[in-house]
Amino acid sequence: MTAALVSGASVAGLANAYWLAHHGYSVTVVERFDGLRPGGQAIDVRGPALNILERMGLLQAAEAKKTAIRGASFVDEYGNELSRDTESTPTGGVIDNPDIEILRDDLVGLLRDSLDDVEFLFGDSITGLDDRGDRVVVSFEQANAREVDLVVGADGLHSNVRRLAFGPESEFIRAIPTFMAIFTVPNFLNLDYWQMFHQSDTTVAGVYSARDNTEARAMFGFMDRDLKIDYRDTAAQFAELERRMAHDGWVRPQLLDYMRTAPDFYFDGLAQIVMDRWARGRVVLAGDPAHCSSPMSGQGTSLALLGAYILAGELARAQGDHERGFANYDSTFRGYVERTQRLVDMELGMDAGPMVAEEFYTVVHSIDLQEYP
């Protein structure tokens, strides 16, 4: 049986594990975190990616875990409502459509529950990839080295597999001058399937209810073209957010207090990954390591699900010829990825409006899914 090692246990990694196992691979998933990583923002599954969930038997379960947000308000620095919208939200876009907005960790949980015959190595990370042509010898921080036939890097924007196989992140990253934090807080505003946001001159803060109003997710955002901050340095991130947010009004002081004790605090700069190839030898990239579109595209989760389906399907169609499978994965999916990444240029350069929304959904649906053996 062909052995595949998948690095990363979020949406892209687990979806790749599912489809590779579906096509007969023996699959191991390695994840640096000691378990499934909690937290993350509300994410969206759109258009043809809904078909992927349906083919996985997960569409109904995902529907049951939708955020079910009814609308959003913008408030002033004292919390007085300035405007409200029951037709669209900042996180999910148009409300009345077939798309599914779901918490990232809820979708990850559904994907994990769908994997019966997949081995997991939690609390470990890849340290070396020795591609010997007919196999890859993989070294780990904790586990003994092992030989596999294929390695799939699905380990996020700052991919370790990409660095080891393709080179430093700086060669592929396209930074967007926006930084974002997201973390879980109590539903202290008593939001009823609702979102609230306040935008100051330099920052934005938001809170939206989650999991049937039993909790909430908070987010901070700001723009800065020159800020350099290590995505792993939580203390520096706390200090930067304190400096920028503390005096901008609304409920920022409460959010900053919750931030320091949140179990799932996440902070990073927004970025895209642009590569001219996604495979080298027996190593291939999927999801954000290959083609991160950034949260601004609203398509990252859908790209992860679609890419996993296409990669495994093309490998199966190639009947063991990984080079042909990888090449067909690239040729089948690259155009759609590039169109999706251009959505961010559109959003940065144009005001939101009906024409933008129409163009967005034209891009979302601009791929024809194939049936694989």
C-alpha positions in Angstrom: 0.0 0.0 0.0 1.3 3.5 -0.9 2.2 5.4 2.2 1.5 9.2 2.4 2.6 11.5 5.2 0.5 14.7 5.6 1.9 17.6 7.6 -0.8 19.6 9.4 -4.1 18.8 11.0 -6.3 21.7 10.1 -8.8 21.8 7.2 -6.3 21.2 4.3 -4.4 18.5 6.1 -7.4 16.5 7.2 -9.2 16.9 3.9 -6.1 15.6 2.1 -5.9 12.7 4.6 -9.5 11.8 3.9 -9.2 11.8 0.1 -5.9 10.0 0.1 -7.3 7.3 2.4 -10.4 7.2 0.2 -8.2 6.3 -2.8 -6.3 3.6 -1.0 -3.3 5.3 0.6 -2.0 4.5 4.0 -2.0 7.9 5.6 -0.2 9.4 8.6 -0.9 13.0 9.8 1.7 14.8 11.8 0.7 17.9 13.7 3.0 20.2 15.8 0.2 21.0 18.3 -0.7 18.5 20.9 -4.1 17.6 19.5 -6.4 19.5 17.2 -5.6 23.2 17.4 -8.6 25.1 18.9 -10.0 28.5 17.9 -9.8 30.4 14.7 -12.3 32.6 13.0 -15.6 31.9 11.4 -14.8 30.5 7.9 -16.8 29.9 4.8 -17.5 26.9 2.5 -18.8 28.2 -0.8 -20.0 27.0 -4.1 -18.3 23.9 -5.5 -16.6 23.3 -2.1 -20.1 22.5 -0.7 -20.1 19.6 -3.2 -16.9 18.3 -1.6 -18.5 18.2 1.8 -21.4 16.4 0.3 -19.2 13.8 -1.3 -17.5 13.3 2.1 -20.9 12.8 3.8 -20.3 15.9 5.9 -22.6 18.5 4.4 -25.6 17.9 6.7 -23.3 17.9 9.8 -21.7 21.2 8.7 -25.1 22.7 8.1 -26.0 21.9 11.7 -23.0 23.7 13.0 -23.5 26.9 11.0 -22.9 30.1 12.9 -26.5 31.2 11.9 -25.5 34.9 12.3 -28.5 37.1 11.5 -26.7 40.4 10.9 -24.2 42.9 12.1 -24.0 46.4 13.7 -21.4 49.1 13.6 -21.2 51.2 16.7 -19.4 54.3 17.9 -16.7 54.5 20.6 -19.4 54.5 23.3 -21.3 51.5 21.9 -24.1 53.5 20.3 -25.4 51.9 17.1 -24.5 53.7 13.9 -25.8 51.2 11.4 -27.0 47.7 11.1 -27.2 45.2 8.2 -29.4 42.1 8.1 -28.4 41.2 4.5 -24.7 40.7 4.9 -21.9 40.5 7.5 -18.2 41.4 7.5 -17.2 37.8 8.2 -19.6 35.9 5.9 -20.8 38.2 3.2 -24.3 37.8 1.9 -26.5 36.0 4.5 -29.2 34.6 2.2 -27.3 32.1 0.2 -26.3 28.4 0.3 -22.9 29.0 1.7 -21.9 27.6 5.1 -20.3 29.9 7.7 -18.8 27.7 10.4 -16.2 28.0 13.1 -12.8 26.8 11.9 -12.4 24.3 14.8 -16.0 23.0 14.3 -15.2 22.1 10.7 -11.8 20.6 11.8 -13.6 18.4 14.3 -16.0 17.1 11.7 -13.1 16.3 9.4 -11.2 14.5 12.1 -14.3 12.4 13.0 -14.5 11.3 9.4 -11.1 9.6 9.5 -11.1 6.0 10.7 -7.9 4.5 9.4 -5.5 7.4 9.6 -2.6 7.5 12.0 -1.9 10.7 13.9 1.4 12.0 15.4 0.4 14.9 17.6 3.0 17.1 19.3 5.6 16.4 16.6 7.0 18.1 13.6 9.1 17.2 10.5 12.8 18.2 10.8 14.1 16.7 7.6 13.1 15.4 4.1 15.5 13.2 2.2 13.9 12.5 -1.2 15.7 9.5 -2.6 13.7 9.3 -5.8 11.8 6.1 -5.0 10.8 7.2 -1.5 11.2 10.0 1.0 12.9 9.5 4.4 11.3 11.8 6.9 12.9 12.8 10.2 10.9 14.1 13.1 11.5 16.0 16.3 10.1 13.2 18.4 9.2 10.1 16.4 11.7 7.8 14.7 12.5 8.5 11.1 10.3 6.6 8.5 10.1 6.1 4.8 7.0 7.1 2.9 6.1 7.3 -0.8 4.6 10.9 -0.7 4.7 13.9 1.6 1.9 16.5 1.5 2.7 19.8 3.1 -0.6 21.2 4.5 0.9 23.0 7.5 -0.3 26.5 7.1 1.0 29.9 5.8 4.4 29.4 7.6 4.8 25.9 6.3 7.7 23.9 7.6 7.4 21.4 4.7 7.6 24.2 2.1 10.7 25.6 3.8 12.4 22.2 3.8 11.5 21.2 0.2 11.3 24.6 -1.6 13.2 27.2 0.3 12.6 30.1 2.6 9.2 31.7 3.0 10.5 35.1 1.8 10.7 33.7 -1.7 7.0 33.0 -1.9 5.1 35.3 0.4 3.2 38.4 -0.7 2.5 40.4 2.4 -0.7 42.4 2.8 -0.3 45.3 5.2 -3.0 44.1 7.5 -2.6 42.3 10.9 -5.4 40.4 12.7 -6.0 38.7 16.0 -8.8 36.3 16.8 -9.6 34.6 20.1 -12.5 33.2 22.1 -14.3 35.3 24.8 -17.4 34.9 26.9 -20.5 36.3 25.2 -20.3 39.3 27.5 -22.3 41.5 25.2 -25.2 39.0 25.1 -25.2 38.9 21.3 -28.0 36.9 19.8 -26.6 35.4 16.6 -25.2 38.8 16.0 -22.0 40.7 15.2 -20.8 44.1 16.5 -17.9 46.2 15.2 -16.2 49.5 15.9 -13.8 51.1 13.6 -11.5 53.9 14.8 -9.1 56.0 12.7 -6.5 53.3 12.8 -8.0 50.0 14.2 -11.0 47.8 14.1 -12.5 45.6 16.8 -15.3 43.1 16.5 -17.2 40.6 18.5 -19.6 37.9 17.2 -21.6 35.3 19.1 -20.7 31.6 18.5 -22.0 28.2 19.3 -25.7 29.1 19.9 -24.7 32.3 21.8 -22.8 30.3 24.5 -19.5 32.0 23.7 -18.1 34.6 21.3 -15.1 35.3 19.1 -13.3 38.6 19.3 -11.1 40.1 16.6 -8.7 43.0 16.3 -7.3 44.4 13.1 -5.0 47.2 12.0 -3.0 48.2 8.9 0.8 48.7 9.0 3.2 48.5 6.0 6.3 48.5 8.1 5.6 46.4 11.2 7.8 43.3 11.6 6.7 41.0 14.3 7.4 37.3 14.8 4.2 35.3 14.4 5.4 33.0 17.2 6.2 35.8 19.8 2.9 36.0 21.8 4.3 38.5 24.3 5.3 40.9 21.5 1.9 40.5 19.9 0.1 41.3 23.2 2.2 44.4 23.7 1.6 45.6 20.1 -2.2 45.1 20.5 -2.2 46.8 23.9 -0.4 49.8 22.4 -2.7 50.1 19.4 -6.0 49.2 20.9 -6.1 50.4 24.5 -7.3 54.0 23.8 -9.5 53.4 20.8 -12.8 53.1 22.7 -15.8 50.8 22.7 -15.1 47.5 24.6 -11.4 47.2 23.6 -10.2 47.3 27.3 -12.4 44.3 28.2 -11.2 42.5 25.0 -7.6 43.1 25.9 -8.2 41.6 29.3 -9.8 38.5 27.8 -7.1 38.3 25.2 -4.3 37.5 27.7 -6.1 34.5 29.1 -7.8 33.2 25.9 -7.1 29.5 25.3 -6.8 30.0 21.5 -5.2 33.4 20.8 -4.0 33.8 17.3 -2.3 36.7 15.6 -0.6 37.1 12.3 -0.1 39.4 9.3 -2.3 38.7 6.3 -0.5 37.4 3.2 -0.7 35.3 0.1 1.6 32.6 -1.1 2.5 32.6 -4.8 4.5 29.7 -6.3 5.2 28.7 -9.8 5.1 25.0 -8.8 3.5 23.1 -5.9 5.5 19.8 -6.2 9.1 18.8 -6.1 10.0 15.2 -6.4 7.8 13.2 -4.0 6.8 16.3 -2.0 3.7 18.3 -2.8 2.0 21.3 -1.1 -1.7 21.8 -0.6 -3.8 24.5 1.0 -2.2 27.6 2.4 1.4 26.4 2.0 0.9 26.2 -1.8 -1.5 29.1 -2.5 -2.7 31.0 0.6 -5.3 33.5 -0.7 -5.5 35.3 2.7 -8.7 35.7 4.8 -9.6 38.7 2.7 -10.5 36.5 -0.3 -13.1 34.6 1.7 -12.0 31.5 -0.2 -9.2 29.9 1.9 -11.3 27.0 3.3 -13.0 26.3 -0.1 -9.5 26.2 -1.8 -8.3 23.8 0.9 -11.3 21.4 0.4 -11.2 21.6 -3.4 -7.4 21.2 -3.7 -7.4 18.1 -1.5 -10.1 16.5 -3.6 -8.3 17.3 -6.9 -4.8 16.3 -5.6 -5.9 12.9 -4.4 -8.1 12.3 -7.4 -5.4 13.1 -9.9 -3.0 10.8 -8.1 -5.5 8.1 -8.3 -6.1 8.7 -12.0 -2.4 8.6 -12.6 -2.3 5.1 -11.1 0.9 5.5 -9.1 2.7 7.9 -11.3 3.1 10.7 -8.8 4.8 13.1 -11.2 1.9 12.9 -13.6 -0.6 13.2 -10.7 1.1 16.3 -9.3 1.3 17.9 -12.8 -2.4 17.3 -13.4 -3.3 18.7 -10.0 -1.4 21.8 -10.9 -2.9 22.2 -14.3 -6.4 21.5 -13.1 -6.4 23.8 -10.1 -4.0 26.6 -10.8 -6.2 28.8 -12.9 -8.9 28.8 -10.2 -6.4 29.6 -7.5 -5.1 32.6 -9.5 -8.6 33.9 -10.0 -9.3 33.6 -6.3 -6.1 35.4 -5.3 -7.0 38.3 -7.6 -10.2 38.8 -5.6 -7.9 40.4 -2.9 -6.5 42.9 -5.4 -10.1 43.7 -6.3 -11.1 44.2 -2.6 -8.0 46.3 -1.9 -8.6 48.5 -5.0 -12.3 48.9 -5.1 -15.2 49.8 -2.9 -17.5 47.0 -2.0 -20.7 47.0 -4.0 -23.0 44.9 -6.3 -20.5 44.6 -9.1 -17.8 43.4 -6.7 -20.2 40.8 -5.2 -21.2 39.6 -8.7 -17.6 39.2 -9.7 -16.9 37.4 -6.4 -19.5 34.7 -7.0 -18.5 34.4 -10.7 -15.0 33.5 -9.5 -16.3 31.1 -6.7 -18.2 29.0 -9.3 -15.6 29.1 -12.0 -14.4 25.5 -11.6 -15.9 22.3 -12.9 -15.4 19.4 -10.6 -14.4 16.1 -12.1 -15.4 12.7 -11.0 -12.4 10.6 -10.0 -12.1 6.8 -9.9 
